[in-house]
C-alpha cells in the first residue's frame, strides 16, 4: 500500500485482496480476512477495511453472509476479465 498514491486507501486494500483472488491464493468460498485482520495487516481503520469489502462485493468478487463473514464468490459471479 502506498499512502502517497492518490488512489483511496480502501481501493488499494481492495486491489490487494482482488489480486489474491485472481492469483488463486484465495479461492471460491474461501473466507476473507476479517476486518480486524485487515486493520492489523494493512494498518488501516476498520471503516476502510469495511469499504474495501463493500467495493469487492459490488464488483462481484465477494459475498457476505450475515453472522458468518465475507467469502470469495463463485467464479460465475466474478466480473469479466479482459
N, C-alpha and C positions, 0 to 999 in steps of 0.2 A: 504494500500500500504506500502511496506517495502523497503525503499531506500537502505538497506543493503543487500537485496536479490539480487543475481546475475542475476535474470530474468530481462530483459529490462523493463523499466517503461511502455512503450506503451503496452507491453504484459500483464503487471499487470492490467492496466486500461481496456484492452480488456477483461481480465478474470472477472473483476468486472461486466462489462456490460453483458457478456455471462451468468454469474450466475443469474443476474436479469432477463434475458430472460428465462433461464431454470426453475427458481422457479415461473415464472408467473407474476412477478412484472411488466415486460414489455411483452406485448402480441403481436401477429402478427399485423402488420400495425401500431403499436404504434410508435410515433416519439421518436427517441433517443435524449438524452440531446444534446444541441448544443455544438460546440467546446468551446464557451465562458463559458458555464455551466460546462463543464468538466475541463477547466482551473481553474475555481473558486472552484469547489467541490473537485478536486483531487490535486490541487496545481502543475499542470504540464504546460509545454509550449504548445502553440497552435499546433505546429507541432507534438508533442507527442500525443495529442488528435486526430489529423488527422491520424496519423499512426495507432492508436488503431481502429478507424473506418474502415480504409482500410483493416486491418487484419480481422476484423469481416466480412467485405464484401467478402473478398477472401474465407473465410471459409463457407460462405453461410448463416450466421446469419442475415445479414443486407443488405438492398438495399438502394441506394442513388438515389434520383430523382433530376435532375438539377433544381436549383432555389427553391426547396422545402425542402430539407434536407434529413436526413437519417432516415430510418424506419426499424423496425423489419420485416424480411422477413416472408412470409407464411411458415408454418411448413414443407411443402413439400420440401422447399429449405434448411432446416437445415441439418447439417451433421448427419450421423448416430451416435447414442449414444449407445455405448456398454457397 
